[in-house]
Amino acid sequence: MPDYTDWPIEEDGQLLLDSCAVTTRLDSVQFSTRFERLRSQVIGRILRRTHRQFVADAEDTSRYYDGSGAAEIEVDEMVELTSVTVIGLQSDPGYTLDNIVLDEEQAIAKTRLVAAQGSLPAYAESAAFLPYRTIFPVGRLNIVVTGKFGFAATIPEDLWEAACEEMMFLMSQEVLFRPIGRVAELKTGDNTTKYKLEGAAVTRWHDNFVQALKDYRRPPGRRLRMLTPRMI
């Protein structure tokens, strides 16, 4: 069973080749060296094209966001929320917001923090005396969100498989499908048989990878659409 908490490793790539009865004719050292370089290349392409973090943080980290002035705020994709702290208020230099919920939506990455759940009457009295405790105060990078960031607890299986296939596709392009040293024509007596040297694209591994990048590209968030209050 593959480990979907991290990107494919050398053993995963070799298993993929073995399952397709493919050999690269590389020794173990050559295979390892080339695989590591291709692995870094493919992972980098995924991160640049999708604008997402697919390997979730192993430990809590903190990130800063602009306060919205409302009871909700959009953050980077998270798998676990630990705390939310407000900074920069002169009369109260720093305080922790309580009852903050990481919004749970089916099959959607978690990017919304909600404060003071419920309708207005449910917290109107407390808001009258402590309004700043029920909202994310407007400010520049004044909200500190601590937790584990990432698209999900594990990398989506189809994206993980596509990444592994792309790594092996690139290696196959360079080694397996190079015409040098391969039989293109075979003569037996008076009979001549010609073989077509297919390119690595015949595996459709690269097509799967391109489609996965499209499927998991992160849509623009509300912060990117300038829906937060303008600062003067």
URCORWO-V191406 format. One record per run of one state. SS is the DSSP state (@ for helix, = for strand, . for the rest). FROM is the first residue (numbers start at 0). TO is the last residue. Records with the same first field share a line. If there is no record, write none. Layout:
SS=FROM-TO + FROM-TO
This chain:
.=0-8 + 19-26 + 50-59 + 67-70 + 89-90 + 96-98 + 102-108 + 115-118 + 129-129 + 133-137 + 149-155 + 174-183 + 188-189 + 194-198 + 203-203 + 215-231
@=9-18 + 27-49 + 119-128 + 130-132 + 156-173 + 199-202 + 204-214
==60-66 + 71-88 + 91-95 + 99-101 + 109-114 + 138-148 + 184-187 + 190-193
